[in-house]
Amino acid sequence: MKNIVVFASGSGTNFQSVIDAVEAGAIDARITGLLASRDGIGAIRRAEHHDIPFRVLHPAFFTEHPEYETTLLRILDEWSPDLIVLAGYMIKIPDSVIHRYAHRIINIHPSLLPKYGGKGYYGIRVHRAVIENDEKESGCTVHEVNEAYDQGPILGQIRVEVRADDTPESLAQRVLAEEHKLLPGVIADLINSNSKS
C-alpha cells in the first residue's frame, strides 16, 4: 500500500478531505504522517482524531537552525512517503526535499494558476486580488511542487464563477468547497494509477 504524508499550517479542512477519501477507499493508500508548522492547529486535532502520527517543525526552526533540512528529511524517511501533499502549508519546501522526492510532492492553491500564484499569494490575499482585478472566474489548482512558488506542472483545476456581489470571504468559501473535491481526486488519480502499474 502507498504512503501519503501531509503538510499543513492551519485548520486542516483539505487534510480532512484526504482523510475522508482514504477512509472511504477512494484513495488506495494510508496517511503515515502529518507535518505541521505550528502547535495547536486544527490539522493536528484532525490527525489525533484519526490516529495519524504528527510532528511540528516551527518556522523559527527553519531560519535559526541549519539542521532543519536534515531533520525534515529524517522525519520523512520515518514515514516513507510515496506522495507528499501540501494542504495549506505556508512554508517553502527546501530544495533538498524537492530533489529527494522529485515528482512526488503536490500542492493545492486557491486560484487558477498561473494567475495569482507565487510568493505573497496565499489565503484571502488571492481572493482579494481576484475581486480587485474584476476577474469573471477563479478556482483552485493542484500542481506538482518544484523549486519556484506555484510554478510546477498543473495536475488539475476546478473553475469557480466570481459573482458580482462576492467578497473575498464568500469567494474563498466557494473555492474551498471545490478544493475539497479536487485535492482527493488528483491524489486518487496519482496513487491508484501507480498502484496498478
N, C-alpha and C positions, 0 to 999 in steps of 0.2 A: 504494500500500500504506500502511496505517495505521502510525503510530509509537507505541510504548509506552515510557515512561520509568518505571523502578522506583526507589523509595526504600527503603533498608534500613539496619538498625543492628546486625545480628547475623550468625548463621551462614548465613542466606540459603536455607533449605530451601524457603520459599514462593517466593522468587525462582527457585529451580531448577525448581519445578513449572511456573512460567510459561515459562521457557526450554524445558523439555521439550515443552510443549504447542505452542509456536511452531515448534520444530524438527520436530515430528510433523505440522504442518499443521493442527492442531485450532484454532489461532488464526491468522487471516489477517492477520498483522501482523509487524513486526520490532521488536526491542528496540533503541532507539537510544542508551540510556544508563542507567547506574546512578548514583544519588546516594547516597553513604554518609556516615554521621555520624561514623565512626571509622576510623582506619587499621587494617590487619591483620585485618579481619573476614573470615569465611567467604564472605560475599556478594561481596567484592572478588575473592577467589580464583576464585569461580564465573564472574564477569564476565571475568576474564583467560582462563580456560579456554575460554570461548566467544567470545572476541574482541569483547566488548562494551565500549565506552568507559565509563570511570567517572571520577567526581570525588569528592573528600572535602571536606565542609564540616563542621568541628568545631563541637560545641555552644558552645564558648567563643567562637567567632567570632560566633555568634548574639547573645550578650549584650554582647560587648565592641566590636563594630563595627556602626555604624548602616547600613553599606552591605551588610549580609548579604542583605537582601531583593533589592536590585538585582543583587547577584552571583548569587543563586539564579535570578532571572528571566532574567539573561543566559545562564546555563548552559542553562536550559530553552529559550530561544529558539534556541540552537545545535542542540538535539536535536529541536525541533519536535514535541512530543508531542500526539497525538490523545487519549491517555489516560495519566494518571499513576496508578501503582499503589503504594500504601504497603504494603510487605510486611515487617512487623516494624520499622517506622520509629518511633523513640521521641521525636521532637521535633514540637511543634505546628507545623503549616503556617501561615506568615504569611497574614493576611487578603488582602494584595495578590496573593498567588499564587492563593488560592482564588477571588478575583474574576476574575483573568485567565483562569483555567481552570475557570470555573463549570461544574458538572455533568460535569466530565471528570477528577475525582480520586476514587479509591475506596480503601478501607482494609479489611483483614482483621482481625477482632477475635475473641479466643478465648472468647466467651460468646454466649449468646442475647440479644442486645440487644433491648430496653433494659436488661435485667438486667446488672449487673456491668460497666457502662461508665462512662466519664468519667475525669477526672483521678485518677491513682493506681491505676487498674485496668488492669494490663498483666501479661503473662507469668504467672509462677507465682502472683502475688498473686490473680489472677482465680480460678484453680482452687482455691486455699486457701479463698477466701471461699465458693465454691460448696459445698465439702465442709463447712465450718464451719456453713453455714446449712441443712444437711440437704436440699439440693436433690435431686430424683429424676432430673433431666436437666440437661444443659448442652449445649454445642455451639459452633458458630462462626458468624460473621456477616460478610458483605461489605456495606458500606454506602457511600453517597456521602459525601464529606467536605464539611462546612460549617464555620462559624466556631466551633462548640461541639464539644468532645470527644465522639466516638461518637454524635452525635445526628442525623446526616444520614439521608436515606431509606434504608431497608433494601432491598438488591437480591437477597439470597439468604441462606439459613440451612441448616445441617445440624444435626440433633439427635443427641446422644450420651447414652446412659444413664449415670447415675452409679451405680457398683456399691458394694455395702456395704463391700467391702474396699479401695476406691480410696484412694490417697494423692494429694496434689496432683500429684506427678510422673507417676503412672500415668494419671491423668485427662488431664494435659497431653499425654501421648504419643498417646492415642486421639483427642483433639480435633485435634491437629496433623495426624494422618493424614487427617482429614476436611477440614482447611483445604487440604491439597494437592489435593483434588478440587474443593472449592468455588471457590477463587480462580480457577483457569484456566477453570472452567466459566462463571463470571459474566463474565470477560473475553471469552471466546469469544462469549457471547450479545451483549454490547455491541458488540464490534468487528465480528463477522461480520454482524450485522443492519444496522449502519451502513454496512458495505461494499456491501451490496446496495441500499441506498436511494439 
